[in-house]
Amino acid sequence: MSTMPDLEPVANRMREAAQGVRDSELDAPTPCERMSVGDLLDHILGLCEAFRRAADKTSTTAETPPEPSAQNLPEDWRAELDRRLDALVAAWRDPAAWQGGTAAGGVELSGEVAGVVALNELLLHGWDLARATDQAYIGDPASVETSYAFVSEIPADDVNARDGLFGPVVAVPDDAPLLDKVLGLSGRHPDWTPPLP
């Protein structure tokens, strides 16, 4: 990869979305099937740590992610997320993180792919979090372009390739904003709203 993507802009947007979450919203639904806001936050905390370790080459395929649960959230989860985002961004600024092989979530992959997956996860789940809590989400153009290039490579009709990663592709208009195309390719409805009680 000639230019390493910078994870700081997408991490900052995740940070902003998280800071906008009220404690009363932790049980609210999200665009992620069967995940509450609290569950999603626990997942985000876990993925920050997993992909930091992927950058440091200290993760192994024996480590599989636990089922996310709001019950696991520390009392100071906002501050903890800040710390983990800072560590994640710093880890992926090291050129060595993008080289060679590594592992994340029990899966072997190249450093280059792991870095892009980390960025993509932050972008998608930042949007999920913002959407679930009625906040605006404006993706920075460079991160959206990186995510689009990544999700575009995953065949829409390959169930095995998408399983556990994305849901079925959601069609969006050809002239839709690039972020909406990323969301559609990742199985999300760009106009998702919480279901009525």
C-alpha positions in Angstrom: 0.0 0.0 0.0 1.6 3.2 -1.1 -0.3 5.5 1.3 -1.4 4.2 4.7 -4.9 5.4 5.6 -5.0 7.5 8.7 -7.5 6.2 11.3 -7.6 9.4 13.3 -10.5 11.1 11.4 -12.8 8.1 11.5 -11.8 7.5 15.2 -12.7 11.1 16.0 -16.1 10.7 14.4 -16.6 7.5 16.5 -15.6 9.5 19.6 -18.1 12.2 18.8 -20.9 9.7 18.3 -20.1 7.9 21.6 -19.9 11.2 23.5 -23.4 12.0 22.3 -24.9 8.7 23.7 -27.1 9.3 26.8 -27.2 6.6 29.5 -30.9 6.2 28.9 -30.2 5.1 25.3 -28.0 2.1 26.1 -31.0 -0.3 25.7 -32.1 1.3 22.4 -32.0 -0.7 19.2 -29.3 -0.2 16.5 -29.0 -1.0 12.8 -27.0 -4.1 13.9 -29.4 -7.0 14.2 -30.0 -8.1 17.8 -27.6 -5.5 19.2 -28.6 -2.7 21.6 -26.6 0.5 21.8 -24.9 -0.9 24.9 -24.0 -4.1 23.1 -22.6 -2.2 20.2 -20.4 0.0 22.5 -19.0 -3.2 24.1 -18.3 -4.6 20.6 -16.6 -1.3 19.6 -14.4 -1.4 22.8 -13.4 -5.0 21.9 -12.6 -4.3 18.3 -10.5 -1.3 19.3 -8.4 -3.6 21.4 -8.3 -6.4 18.9 -7.2 -4.3 16.0 -4.6 -2.5 18.2 -3.1 -5.9 19.0 -3.3 -6.8 15.3 -1.2 -3.7 14.5 1.2 -4.6 17.3 1.3 -8.3 16.0 0.4 -9.6 19.4 -2.9 -11.2 18.5 -3.3 -14.9 17.6 -5.9 -17.0 15.8 -6.7 -18.7 19.0 -8.4 -15.5 20.3 -12.0 -15.3 19.2 -14.2 -12.3 20.1 -16.7 -12.7 22.9 -20.4 -12.1 22.4 -20.9 -8.3 22.9 -23.0 -7.3 25.8 -23.9 -4.1 27.5 -23.4 -5.9 30.8 -19.6 -5.8 30.1 -19.4 -2.0 29.7 -17.2 -0.4 32.4 -18.7 2.5 34.3 -16.3 4.9 32.6 -16.9 3.5 29.1 -16.6 6.9 27.5 -13.1 7.5 28.9 -12.1 3.9 28.2 -13.2 4.3 24.6 -11.2 7.5 24.3 -8.1 5.6 25.5 -8.6 2.7 23.2 -9.3 4.9 20.2 -6.1 6.8 20.9 -4.1 3.6 21.2 -5.6 2.2 18.0 -4.8 5.3 16.0 -1.2 5.4 17.3 -0.7 1.7 16.6 -1.7 2.0 13.0 0.6 5.0 12.4 3.5 2.6 12.7 4.4 1.5 9.1 5.3 -1.9 10.5 1.7 -2.4 11.4 0.8 -2.5 7.7 3.4 -5.0 6.7 3.5 -8.8 7.0 0.8 -11.0 8.5 -1.3 -10.6 11.7 -4.6 -11.8 13.2 -7.7 -10.2 14.5 -10.8 -11.8 15.9 -9.2 -15.2 15.5 -8.7 -14.7 11.7 -5.3 -14.5 9.9 -5.0 -11.6 7.5 -2.3 -9.3 6.2 -1.4 -6.2 8.1 -2.6 -4.1 5.1 -6.0 -5.7 5.1 -6.3 -5.6 8.9 -5.7 -1.8 8.9 -8.4 -1.2 6.3 -10.8 -3.5 8.2 -10.2 -1.5 11.4 -11.0 1.7 9.6 -14.1 0.2 8.0 -15.3 -1.1 11.3 -14.9 2.3 12.9 -16.8 4.0 10.1 -19.7 1.6 9.9 -20.2 1.3 13.7 -19.7 5.0 14.1 -22.6 5.4 11.7 -24.6 2.7 13.5 -24.1 4.4 16.9 -25.0 7.9 15.5 -28.1 6.6 13.7 -29.3 4.6 16.8 -29.1 7.7 19.0 -30.5 10.3 16.5 -27.2 12.0 15.7 -25.9 13.2 12.4 -22.9 11.2 11.0 -20.7 12.8 8.3 -17.9 10.6 7.2 -14.6 12.2 6.3 -14.1 11.7 2.5 -10.8 9.8 2.7 -12.2 7.2 5.1 -15.4 6.8 3.1 -13.4 6.3 -0.1 -11.2 3.7 1.7 -14.2 1.9 3.0 -15.9 1.9 -0.4 -12.9 0.4 -2.1 -12.9 -2.4 0.6 -16.6 -3.2 0.6 -16.8 -3.1 -3.2 -14.4 -6.0 -3.4 -16.7 -8.4 -1.4 -19.0 -10.2 -3.9 -22.6 -9.4 -3.3 -23.7 -12.9 -4.1 -21.0 -14.8 -2.1 -22.8 -15.7 1.1 -19.6 -17.3 2.6 -17.5 -14.2 2.0 -20.2 -12.0 3.6 -21.2 -14.3 6.5 -20.5 -12.8 9.8 -19.2 -9.6 8.2 -22.1 -8.0 6.3 -25.7 -8.7 5.6 -27.3 -8.9 2.2 -26.5 -5.9 -0.1 -29.1 -3.1 0.2 -29.7 -1.4 -3.2 -29.2 2.3 -3.2 -29.6 4.8 -6.1 -26.7 5.2 -8.5 -26.4 8.8 -7.6 -26.5 8.2 -3.9 -23.7 9.7 -1.7 -20.7 7.5 -1.5 -21.3 6.9 2.3 -24.8 5.5 1.4 -23.2 3.2 -1.1 -20.8 1.9 1.5 -23.7 1.4 3.9 -25.7 -0.5 1.2 -22.8 -2.7 0.3 -22.4 -3.5 3.9 -26.0 -4.6 4.3 -27.3 -1.4 5.9 -30.3 0.7 5.0 -29.0 4.3 4.8 -32.4 5.6 5.9 -32.7 3.2 8.9 -34.7 4.5 11.8 -35.4 2.8 15.2 -38.6 0.6 15.1 -41.6 2.0 16.7 -42.1 0.7 20.3 
